[in-house]
Amino acid sequence: MSKVLVMDYPKCVGCLSCMQACSAKHEALVNPILSRIDIVKLMMRIECVPIACQQCETAACNAICPVNAISRDDVLGRVTVNYYRCIGCRMCVTACPFGCMSFDSMNKRVFKCELCDGDPMCVRFCQHDALQYVEASEQGGIKRTALAEKISGIVHKITSAMGTA
């Protein structure tokens, strides 16, 4: 059985340790902009929400990729990018409903969470247990679905507020 990244957003204090660890692991420097996980601080609230790729079963990023550079690794239960195939068109960035695909303008490539090959650094460095890497189960699925709905609602509120501003 594969594992999933579960985010317990009420425990997140917004310390950014997960983002720093992620960028250090993947970029060999601490630059949260290049992190594969993001912490969204809600406007007018103290609440912080960690956001990373949901490793969707039917991933929109995979479906839209014109060169089939994105695929699902069922062994680790993750969606991966083949950087040799990727042409940097960024269609996957626009297709992701959670905003979890990013583009590195310096290296001209997309990037996303790929679960650190089964040992996520963000989980290791989260001092508040807001992030967990657990066996996929019905309970894990329920938590991921609840988080996805919460994130979707937050994104909708933010984009609605931006549209009326």
C-alpha positions as CSV (number, residue, x, y, z in Angstrom):
1,M,0.0,0.0,0.0
2,S,1.3,3.5,-0.8
3,K,1.6,6.4,1.5
4,V,0.1,9.9,1.3
5,L,1.0,13.3,2.6
6,V,-1.6,14.4,5.1
7,M,-1.9,18.0,6.2
8,D,-3.5,18.8,9.6
9,Y,-3.9,22.5,8.9
10,P,-5.1,23.5,12.4
11,K,-1.7,22.5,13.7
12,C,0.2,24.7,11.2
13,V,1.7,27.8,12.8
14,G,3.2,29.2,9.6
15,C,6.9,28.7,10.7
16,L,7.9,27.9,7.1
17,S,10.3,25.1,8.3
18,C,8.7,22.7,5.8
19,M,9.3,25.2,2.9
20,Q,12.9,25.8,3.9
21,A,13.6,22.1,4.2
22,C,12.0,21.4,0.8
23,S,13.9,24.0,-1.0
24,A,17.2,23.0,0.6
25,K,16.6,19.4,-0.4
26,H,15.7,20.1,-4.0
27,E,17.6,23.3,-4.8
28,A,20.6,23.0,-2.4
29,L,19.7,26.4,-1.0
30,V,17.0,27.8,1.2
31,N,14.6,29.7,-1.0
32,P,11.0,29.2,-0.1
33,I,9.8,30.4,-3.5
34,L,11.3,27.2,-4.9
35,S,9.6,25.0,-2.3
36,R,7.3,22.2,-3.5
37,I,5.0,23.0,-0.5
38,D,3.5,26.3,0.3
39,I,2.0,27.9,3.4
40,V,-1.0,30.1,2.7
41,K,-1.8,32.6,5.4
42,L,-5.4,33.5,5.2
43,M,-6.2,37.2,5.0
44,M,-7.6,38.8,8.1
45,R,-7.0,35.5,10.1
46,I,-4.2,33.9,11.9
47,E,-4.9,30.5,10.3
48,C,-2.2,29.0,8.1
49,V,-2.8,26.3,5.5
50,P,0.0,24.0,4.2
51,I,-0.6,23.2,0.5
52,A,1.2,20.6,-1.6
53,C,0.4,18.4,-4.6
54,Q,-2.5,16.2,-3.8
55,Q,-1.1,13.4,-6.0
56,C,-4.5,13.2,-7.7
57,E,-5.7,9.9,-8.9
58,T,-6.9,11.5,-12.1
59,A,-4.5,14.4,-12.3
60,A,-5.5,17.4,-14.4
61,C,-1.8,18.3,-14.9
62,N,-1.2,14.8,-16.4
63,A,-4.3,15.0,-18.6
64,I,-3.4,18.4,-20.2
65,C,0.4,17.8,-20.7
66,P,0.9,17.9,-24.5
67,V,4.1,15.8,-24.4
68,N,3.1,13.2,-21.8
69,A,5.8,14.5,-19.4
70,I,3.6,13.9,-16.4
71,S,2.7,10.4,-15.2
72,R,1.6,8.5,-12.2
73,D,4.0,6.3,-10.2
74,D,1.6,3.8,-8.6
75,V,4.4,2.3,-6.4
76,L,4.8,5.5,-4.4
77,G,1.3,6.9,-5.2
78,R,2.7,10.1,-6.7
79,V,2.5,12.1,-9.8
80,T,5.9,12.8,-11.4
81,V,7.4,15.1,-14.0
82,N,9.8,13.7,-16.6
83,Y,12.1,16.7,-17.1
84,Y,13.6,15.3,-20.2
85,R,10.2,15.4,-21.9
86,C,8.9,18.6,-20.4
87,I,8.9,21.6,-22.8
88,G,8.0,24.2,-20.1
89,C,4.7,25.2,-21.7
90,R,3.2,25.6,-18.2
91,M,-0.2,24.1,-19.2
92,C,0.0,21.9,-16.1
93,V,0.5,25.0,-13.9
94,T,-2.8,26.4,-15.2
95,A,-4.6,23.1,-15.0
96,C,-3.9,22.2,-11.4
97,P,-7.0,23.1,-9.4
98,F,-5.0,23.4,-6.2
99,G,-2.2,25.7,-7.6
100,C,0.4,23.1,-6.7
101,M,2.4,23.2,-9.9
102,S,4.9,26.0,-10.1
103,F,7.4,27.3,-12.6
104,D,11.0,28.1,-12.0
105,S,11.7,31.0,-14.3
106,M,15.5,30.8,-13.8
107,N,15.7,27.1,-14.9
108,K,12.7,27.3,-17.2
109,R,11.0,24.3,-15.8
110,V,7.9,23.3,-13.8
111,F,8.1,21.7,-10.4
112,K,5.8,20.1,-7.9
113,C,5.9,17.9,-4.8
114,E,7.0,14.3,-5.7
115,L,7.1,13.2,-2.1
116,C,10.9,13.2,-2.0
117,D,11.0,9.7,-3.3
118,G,9.1,8.4,-0.3
119,D,10.8,10.4,2.5
120,P,9.3,13.9,2.5
121,M,11.6,16.5,4.0
122,C,8.7,18.7,4.9
123,V,7.4,16.0,7.2
124,R,10.8,15.5,8.9
125,F,11.1,19.2,9.7
126,C,7.6,20.0,10.7
127,Q,7.9,20.6,14.5
128,H,4.2,20.8,15.0
129,D,3.1,17.6,13.4
130,A,1.0,19.5,10.9
131,L,2.4,17.3,8.1
132,Q,2.4,13.5,8.2
133,Y,3.3,10.8,5.7
134,V,1.1,7.9,6.4
135,E,-0.2,4.7,4.8
136,A,-3.0,5.4,2.4
137,S,-6.2,4.3,4.0
138,E,-9.8,5.3,4.0
139,Q,-9.1,7.6,7.0
140,G,-6.2,9.2,5.1
141,G,-8.5,9.7,2.1
142,I,-11.2,11.3,4.2
143,K,-8.6,13.7,5.6
144,R,-7.2,14.5,2.1
145,T,-10.7,15.1,0.8
146,A,-11.6,17.4,3.7
147,L,-8.3,19.3,3.1
148,A,-8.9,19.5,-0.6
149,E,-12.4,20.9,0.0
150,K,-11.0,23.4,2.5
151,I,-8.3,24.6,0.1
152,S,-10.7,24.8,-2.8
153,G,-13.0,27.0,-0.6
154,I,-10.0,29.2,0.4
155,V,-8.8,29.6,-3.2
156,H,-12.4,30.5,-4.3
157,K,-12.7,33.1,-1.5
158,I,-9.3,34.7,-2.4
159,T,-10.0,34.8,-6.2
160,S,-13.5,36.1,-5.6
161,A,-12.1,38.9,-3.3
162,M,-9.5,39.7,-5.9
163,G,-12.1,39.9,-8.7
164,T,-14.2,42.3,-6.7
165,A,-11.4,44.5,-5.6
